[in-house]
């Protein structure tokens, strides 16, 4: 979680995976999956929350809550850029940790 927490900290203050999970009523593992999916679908030509919901099986409303806590679509875009550029591809690294990419 530390890689993801570090990048979340660059985008918005006082947000880490455990804190975010508590705020939206999901497990930290579900929040990790959600954040990865949101970052993946953000640059695509589709609704970010709907794409992430289809990918994770989580409700669109929960994904929209997460977007709000991260700081909205603008912050999500910055977050997605950081995930895709920090250390090569953090999304790829995180995908390897969780068995998905």
N, C-alpha and C positions, 0 to 999 in steps of 0.2 A: 504494500500500500504506500510505501514511502515515496516512490517515484510519482505516483498519481497525486498524493498529498502535496508534494513539492510543486507540481505544476499547477494544481488548484490554488495554492498559496500565491503564485505569481499572478493569477487572474483576479482573485477576489480574496479579501481578508477574512479571517476567522471561519474558513470553510475547509474541512478535511472530510475524508470519506465517512468516518464514524459519526461526526457531527451532522453531516448531510443526511446520512441514513436515519439518524434519530429524528431529524426534522421532517422527513417525508414518510416515515413509518415503514422503511424497508430495511433489509439486512445490508450490512456493508458489502457483501458479495454481490447482491443485486444492484447496489449503487455503482459498484465498479463496472459491472456489465453495462449498466445504463449509460454511464459516462463514456465508456469506450464506444458504444453504439452511437451516442449523440455526436461524438467527435467524428466518427466515420461518416455519418449521414449528413452532417452539416454542410459540407461543400457540394453535395450532390443536388441534382435538380429534382428534389422531392421534399415533402414536408419532413423536417428533421425528426420531430417527435413521433410521427406516424411510422417512419422508416425504422427508427430505433425500437418502437413498440413491436413491430412485426419481427424484428431481429431477436429481441430478448423475450418476448411474451409478456412484458410488463405493460400495465395500462398507460395509455397516452397521457392521461391526467397526471400520473406520477412523474412521467418524463417531463411534462411541462412544468411541474413543480420544481424538479431538479434544475431545469433551465433557468427558472426564476431565481433560485437560490444561488446559482453560479453567477448571475448578473444579467441574464437575458441573452438574446441572440448575438449581440455584439461581443459580449464576454465569451460566449460559447465559441464564436469564430476564432477569437484570440487563443482560447484554450485548445481548440482543434489544431490550429497552426503550431502551437507549442508541442502538442503530442506528436505531430507528424514530422517535426524537425529536430527536437531535442535528442541528442545522442543517436542520430540516424533515424529511427522510427520507433518512438516509444510505443505507439499502437502495436507495432509488430512484436516488440518485447513483451508488452502486457498480454497480448494474445497468446504468446508462448507460455506465459505464466498460468493462464486460465484455460488453456486448451482450445482457444479460439483465436482467430485473427481477423 
